Structure formats: structure tokens, C-alpha cells
Amino acid sequence: MGSFSIWHWMIVLVIVLLVFGRGKIPELMGDMAKGIKSFKKGMADDDVDDKRTVEHRADETVSPAKEKVSKS
């Protein structure tokens, strides 16, 4: 009772085909593939931007700002 038989999967497949139709499923898969390609391209573009570095000089020092604390 806890496992699905082949008949359960056949009924699910028939329902999915009735809901989406024969032409809609390949269209959805194509759209998903385009989305994955776009995501990968975006991730690759982010890697290019991360390669830029900021030059730091060792002779430059920054002193902390002095704050006056007033007692009330």
C-alpha cells in the first residue's frame, strides 16, 4: 500500500497528458532549458566581474576616527 505500482504511474501520466496536452510539455521543457542556459550565462558573467581587484598600497595607513563621548 505504501509503494506505487505501474498502474499508479500510468494514471498520473494520463492525467498530466490530459491537463497539459501533447504540445505543451515540450514547450515547457524548452522554456526550462532556456532558463537554465540564461542562469549559467549570468553566473559566468558574475565571475568575470569578480576578477577585478582593487589596488592597495602598503604605505597608506588609516587612523581610526576619534569620537568625543559626552557624559549627560
N, C-alpha and C positions, 0 to 999 in steps of 0.2 A: 504494500500500500504506500510505502514511503518513496519508492522509486518510480520513475516514469517509464512506461513501456513505449514501444514503437507507435502504438495507436494514439497515445497522448501527443507525441510529436507530430504525427500526421494531421491530427485535428488542429493543432496550433498552426501548422504550415498552411492548411486550407483557410483558416481564419485570417491569417496575415495576407495571403494572396487575395482574398475577397476584400479586405479593407484597403490595401494599397494598390491592388491591380498589378498586372504583369509589367507595365511600362514604368511604373512609379519607383519600384525597388532599384533598378539600375540607375535611374536618375538620382535617387538619394545617395547611392554608393559613389557616384561620380562627384556629387557635391561634397561628400565627406572627404574624398581623395583630394579635391581642390583645397579644402580647408586645411588638411594635413600638410600639403605642399606649401601653402601660404604660411603656416605656422613655422615650418622648418626654415623657410626663407627669412622670416622675421627673426628667428633665433640666430641665423648666420649673420644677418645684418647687425645684430646686437654685439656679436663677437668682434666685428670689425671696429666698432666704436670703442670697445673696451681696451683695444690695443694702444690707444693714445695714452701717453703718460705726461705727467706734469713734472717739469724740471725743478729740482730743489737744490739750493746752494748750501753747502756745509757751513759757510762763513756767516750766514744770516741766522740771527737768533731772535727769538720773540720773547719779550719780557711780559710777565702777567700784569694785567691792569690792577692798579691799586684802588681799592674801594674804601671809602670812608664810611664807617658804620656809626650812625648817630644813636646815642642812647636816649630813649624817651622816658 
